[in-house]
């Protein structure tokens, strides 16, 4: 599997000829211009977010998933679980690519319903938010990570180059999250490449560079 991060909460997952894009971004709201993306699956964690409305940037007539439920698209099993707080509607999506499972928590307000239950199985990669207006504090995020017990954690939604200044100002740097987890030197890469056999034994944090992000005009 290859995983790329384009900034904020937007990722592309590619495995066995199937591509999923999580939270395609609005350039107007974020300042990030996505490259041309083609996908079979698009997940939208928050239909009310001004930042995540860039579905027109994704070609290929993808199946767009916005709500809780169980789905199957091209043999990829997708589970959407409510994870809301204070009236905000968020869905955490878990995508099972033939035994390799990636979870995208979106703007997490609380632990996803049924999280850690047998229905999800083992979570190999967890795309976890670090900050934002609806995000629980980092200690709560750390608790959710501990509950889900993934093999790899990829932080998202933190201050990074390419975001509009007003959005960047509302984000925390990733350092606070890393300190909470007791990590001083995380692995950093442009693309996370992995197989089931290459996963670490203990939970590992990997920072992805927002390689597809560019400053909007």
Secondary structure per residue as TSV (DSSP state, phi and psi in degrees):
chain	resnum	aa	ss	phi	psi
A	1	X	-	360.0	142.2
A	2	X	E	-113.8	133.5
A	3	X	E	-124.7	125.9
A	4	X	E	-119.6	145.7
A	5	X	E	-114.1	132.9
A	6	X	E	-106.9	3.1
A	7	X	E	115.4	157.5
A	8	X	T	50.7	-109.3
A	9	X	T	-120.3	18.2
A	10	X	E	-96.3	124.4
A	11	X	E	-133.5	155.8
A	12	X	E	-119.7	129.8
A	13	X	E	-114.4	129.0
A	14	X	E	-130.3	125.6
A	15	X	E	-156.7	129.0
A	16	X	T	54.4	40.7
A	17	X	T	78.4	6.0
A	18	X	E	-114.4	136.0
A	19	X	E	-120.9	132.8
A	20	X	E	-120.4	138.9
A	21	X	E	-116.7	124.9
A	22	X	E	-101.6	127.8
A	23	X	S	52.8	62.2
A	24	X	-	-58.8	135.1
A	25	X	-	-90.6	150.9
A	26	X	-	-84.9	120.9
A	27	X	H	-63.4	-39.5
A	28	X	H	-59.3	-40.4
A	29	X	H	-83.0	-32.9
A	30	X	H	-106.3	-23.8
A	31	X	-	86.1	1.0
A	32	X	B	-101.2	124.7
A	33	X	-	-95.0	113.8
A	34	X	-	-73.4	147.5
A	35	X	-	-71.2	176.0
A	36	X	-	-68.1	120.5
A	37	X	E	-117.8	139.7
A	38	X	E	-123.1	134.3
A	39	X	-	-146.6	159.5
A	40	X	S	-96.5	-27.0
A	41	X	E	-134.6	136.5
A	42	X	E	-126.9	127.9
A	43	X	E	-110.1	138.2
A	44	X	-	-119.4	109.7
A	45	X	S	-75.3	-27.9
A	46	X	-	-142.5	108.3
A	47	X	T	-71.3	-16.1
A	48	X	T	-94.4	-4.9
A	49	X	-	-78.5	133.9
A	50	X	S	-73.4	-18.6
A	51	X	S	-81.4	-25.6
A	52	X	S	-114.0	72.1
A	53	X	-	-138.3	26.8
A	54	X	-	-99.2	37.1
A	55	X	G	-63.1	-22.5
A	56	X	G	-71.1	-10.2
A	57	X	G	-83.6	-5.4
A	58	X	E	-111.5	122.6
A	59	X	E	-100.7	177.5
A	60	X	S	99.9	7.1
A	61	X	-	53.3	55.0
A	62	X	-	-71.4	156.7
A	63	X	E	-77.1	119.9
A	64	X	E	-98.6	121.5
A	65	X	E	-110.6	124.2
A	66	X	-	-122.7	-16.4
A	67	X	S	-129.7	172.6
A	68	X	S	-62.5	153.4
A	69	X	E	145.7	179.4
A	70	X	E	-113.4	131.8
A	71	X	E	-133.7	158.4
A	72	X	E	-136.8	121.8
A	73	X	E	-131.5	116.4
A	74	X	T	50.6	46.3
A	75	X	T	68.7	9.9
A	76	X	E	-94.9	123.6
A	77	X	E	-91.4	126.0
A	78	X	E	-121.0	129.7
A	79	X	E	-116.6	123.9
A	80	X	E	-106.5	124.9
A	81	X	E	-121.5	136.5
A	82	X	E	-63.0	138.7
A	83	X	-	-148.1	64.6
A	84	X	-	-110.2	166.3
A	85	X	B	-160.1	143.7
A	86	X	T	52.9	39.8
A	87	X	T	82.8	-5.5
A	88	X	B	-84.2	142.6
A	89	X	-	-104.4	114.7
A	90	X	-	-130.8	144.6
A	91	X	E	-124.4	126.6
A	92	X	E	-91.7	127.6
A	93	X	E	-107.9	138.3
A	94	X	E	-123.9	118.8
A	95	X	E	-111.1	120.9
A	96	X	E	-103.7	105.5
A	97	X	E	-93.8	80.7
A	98	X	T	52.7	46.9
A	99	X	T	101.5	-10.7
A	100	X	E	-105.8	110.4
A	101	X	E	-109.3	130.5
A	102	X	E	-118.9	130.9
A	103	X	E	-109.1	133.7
A	104	X	E	-118.1	113.4
A	105	X	-	-85.6	-12.4
A	106	X	-	62.0	-149.8
A	107	X	S	-86.5	74.9
A	108	X	-	-60.3	124.9
A	109	X	S	-103.1	-31.8
A	110	X	S	-152.8	168.5
A	111	X	-	-59.3	136.5
A	112	X	-	-57.3	141.9
A	113	X	T	-57.1	135.5
A	114	X	T	69.9	8.4
A	115	X	T	-60.8	138.0
A	116	X	T	84.8	-2.8
A	117	X	S	-79.6	169.1
A	118	X	T	-64.5	-25.4
A	119	X	T	-63.7	-26.7
A	120	X	T	-86.2	-27.0
A	121	X	-	68.9	-159.9
A	122	X	-	-74.2	136.4
A	123	X	-	-103.2	118.7
A	124	X	-	-84.7	-44.0
A	125	X	E	-130.0	131.4
A	126	X	E	-119.7	119.9
A	127	X	E	-91.9	105.8
A	128	X	E	-117.0	133.0
A	129	X	E	-73.3	146.6
A	130	X	-	-104.0	-36.4
A	131	X	-	-155.7	176.4
A	132	X	-	137.3	165.7
A	133	X	T	-63.4	-25.5
A	134	X	T	-111.2	11.1
A	135	X	-	-90.6	133.6
A	136	X	-	-63.3	161.6
A	137	X	-	-64.3	165.2
A	138	X	H	-62.3	-29.0
A	139	X	H	-66.8	-36.3
A	140	X	H	-69.2	-39.5
A	141	X	H	-61.1	-41.8
A	142	X	H	-61.9	-36.5
A	143	X	H	-64.6	-42.8
A	144	X	H	-63.5	-41.9
A	145	X	H	-61.1	-43.0
A	146	X	H	-62.8	-38.5
A	147	X	H	-66.8	-42.2
A	148	X	H	-80.5	-25.0
A	149	X	T	53.0	56.3
A	150	X	-	-76.8	165.8
A	151	X	S	-84.0	-33.8
A	152	X	E	-132.2	136.2
A	153	X	E	-113.6	127.8
A	154	X	E	-114.6	110.6
A	155	X	E	-67.8	150.4
A	156	X	E	-146.1	175.8
A	157	X	S	55.2	57.6
A	158	X	S	-137.1	170.2
A	159	X	-	-66.0	124.0
A	160	X	-	-151.3	163.7
A	161	X	T	-63.6	140.2
A	162	X	T	109.2	-24.5
A	163	X	S	-74.3	147.3
A	164	X	-	-60.2	148.4
A	165	X	H	-59.3	-39.2
A	166	X	H	-66.6	-32.0
A	167	X	H	-79.4	-39.7
A	168	X	H	-59.7	-38.7
A	169	X	T	-64.3	-24.5
A	170	X	T	-88.6	-3.2
A	171	X	S	-100.9	149.7
A	172	X	-	-90.7	153.4
A	173	X	-	-68.9	160.2
A	174	X	T	-73.4	-18.0
A	175	X	H	-57.4	-38.0
A	176	X	H	-64.0	-40.5
A	177	X	H	-64.4	-44.2
A	178	X	H	-62.9	-38.8
A	179	X	H	-64.5	-40.0
A	180	X	H	-60.2	-35.7
A	181	X	T	-88.7	-1.7
A	182	X	T	73.8	33.4
A	183	X	-	-114.6	127.1
A	184	X	S	-106.7	-30.5
A	185	X	S	-134.1	78.1
A	186	X	-	-72.3	155.7
A	187	X	E	-68.4	142.1
A	188	X	E	-130.1	136.2
A	189	X	E	-154.6	165.0
A	190	X	S	-81.5	-41.8
A	191	X	E	-131.5	128.8
A	192	X	E	-87.1	114.0
A	193	X	E	-110.3	126.8
A	194	X	-	-152.1	159.5
A	195	X	-	-130.3	168.7
A	196	X	G	-58.5	-37.6
A	197	X	G	-76.5	-18.1
A	198	X	G	-93.0	0.0
A	199	X	-	-68.3	143.5
A	200	X	-	-71.8	156.9
A	201	X	S	-72.0	-40.4
A	202	X	S	-104.4	155.2
A	203	X	-	-59.2	129.9
A	204	X	E	-125.4	141.5
A	205	X	E	-100.0	130.4
A	206	X	E	-123.3	127.8
A	207	X	E	-94.0	128.2
A	208	X	E	-101.5	138.3
A	209	X	-	-78.6	138.6
A	210	X	B	-74.1	75.7
A	211	X	T	-65.9	-27.3
A	212	X	T	-92.6	-4.0
A	213	X	-	-79.7	138.9
A	214	X	-	-139.4	149.4
A	215	X	B	-67.2	131.7
A	216	X	-	-80.9	161.1
A	217	X	-	-82.0	360.0
